[in-house]
Amino acid sequence: MFTEGKTNYLGFLSLANKLPVVYMPKNKWEVEGSLLMPGIPVSDGILRPIQQTLGVVDGTPVLITDEEASNSLTYSAFLLYTAEQGTGHMNCPEVKFKVRVVQPDEFALVDGYLALVDSDFADEMKGWALVRVQGKNCSPQGIVTRCKVYEQYTTEEALEEAAKSYGGLK
């Protein structure tokens, strides 16, 4: 949900260019490889961003926000984006996204702030972003995740392997 640019794609690209550089071999990009990493943008808008953290409360995994419960549920709707790192065609890493509306009764309060409680938030191959929506406006949000698969594609060795697959550095 990118409401501040000319197109969703250009809005995404302008924010995604700030993410860490990854080096994926040519054969992985040819089958449209993708990697889950912290900060992947899912929205950009004029509403205040929601700070989000994955944690554990009373032994249960949670997505904790800095969103106070007072008026938030009255004036805003919330979308939860879920990203899951997997393996696709030719053993290539791929990320699949889902989005759903979060119902007000799904929120719990943690120290007065809105939180979502679900064992899924412990999954190290998933990431989430909770987006506030008011009419046509939304909050700018990026993915929070524990997934570290992308890190193997950020090393000097990954750069060398990727360069070799493209015919070497010149």
N, C-alpha and C positions, 0 to 999 in steps of 0.2 A: 504494500500500500504506500505508494509514493505520490504525495499530493503537491509537492513543491517544485517539480521539474517539468520538462516538456513531455517526457515519456517515463513509464515505470523503469524501463531498461536503462535509460541514461541516468535516472535517479539512483538506481542500484549501483551502476558502474562508478559514479562519482564518489560514493561512499566506500565501495568495495576496494577501490584503489588504495585505501589507507590500511588495508589488512597486510599481514606479513606476506612476503614473496614466497611462493612455493615453486619448486622445480619438479615438474612431472615429465617423465619420458614421453616422447612423441606418440608411441603406441597407446598410452593411457589417455592422452588428449583426443586422439582420433576416435575413441569410443565415448567421448564426452565425459571424462572423469571429473569428479567434484569432491571437495573435501569440506568436512564440518570443522569450523574453527570459531573461537570466540569473536564476537563483534560482527559476524555476517549481518549486513543490514536487511531488515524485513519491512521497515517502514521509515518514512521521513515526512514530517509534518510540523505544524506550528504549535501544537500542544506541548506542555512540559513533558520531557522524557521521564520515564519511570525507572528509577534505579532498581536493579534486580540482582539477587544473589541466590545461589543454590546453597542449601544448608540442611540441617537436621534439627528438629524440635521434638523433644520427648521421644527420641528414637525413630522419628518418622521423617523421611525426606520431604523438603519443602522448597518452593520458589517464593522467597521473601521479597517484598517490594518496599519502597519508601512512600507508598501511597497510603495516606490516612483514610480511614473508613468513613469519616464524617459525611462528606457530600459526594464522594467519588461514585458510589453505587447509584445515586440519584440522577446525576447529570452525565454519566459516561457509560458507554458499553465497552466491553473488553474482548479482544481477540487473542487467543493463545496460538502462536505459531510453534509447531514442533518440527524439528529437523532430525533425521536419523541417518547416521553414517552406516553404509552397507557396502556390499560388493556387487557389482553388476557384470555386464558382458565382458568377457576376456579377463575376469578377475580384477577388473578396474574399480577403484573406489568411487562410490557415488552417494550422493545425499538426496534423500526424498523429504519433501516438505508437506505438512498438513496444516490446516488452520481450522479453528472452530471458535464459536462464540462461547464465552465463559458466562454461565448464569450467576447472578448475584449470590445465590445460596451455596455456591461452590467455594466461596472465599472463607477463609478462617482469619482470625485476628491473631497476630503475633506482636506483642508489645504495642498494640494500637494500630498496627499497619496491616494492610491486606496481604495475605499469603495464600498460596495454593498448596494443598497437602496431597501427596500422591507418591506411592512407592516408585513410580516411573521416574521421578526426579533423581533417583540414585543411579539410573542407567548411564554408564560412561560412554555410550555410543549415541546419545541423544543430546539435543540442545533445545532451548526454549526462548521465546520472547513474548512478553505480554504487552499488547498495544492498546492504548486508550483511544477510543473513538468517540467524537462528538460531531454528529452530522457528517459533513464531508472532511472534517479535520481529524488528524491523528497525531500521536506522539511519535517522535523519531526513536526507533528501537533497533537493537542488535541482539544477536543470539548470545545467551550465556550457556556454557557447556563445560563438562569435564573431559570431553573427548580430546585425545592427544594424537590421533592417527596422522593429522596433518604435519606434525613435527618432523616425521621421518622425511618429509619432502622439503624441509627448510635448511638442510645441512649442506656443507661443502661437498660431501659425497653425492648427495642428490643432485646438486648442480652439475657435477662432473658427469654423472650417469645420464642426466637429461641432455646435456650438451653433446655427448657422444651419440645419442639417439638421433640428433638433428644434424649429424655430420661433423661435430666438433666445434670448438670456439675458433673464431678467426680474428 
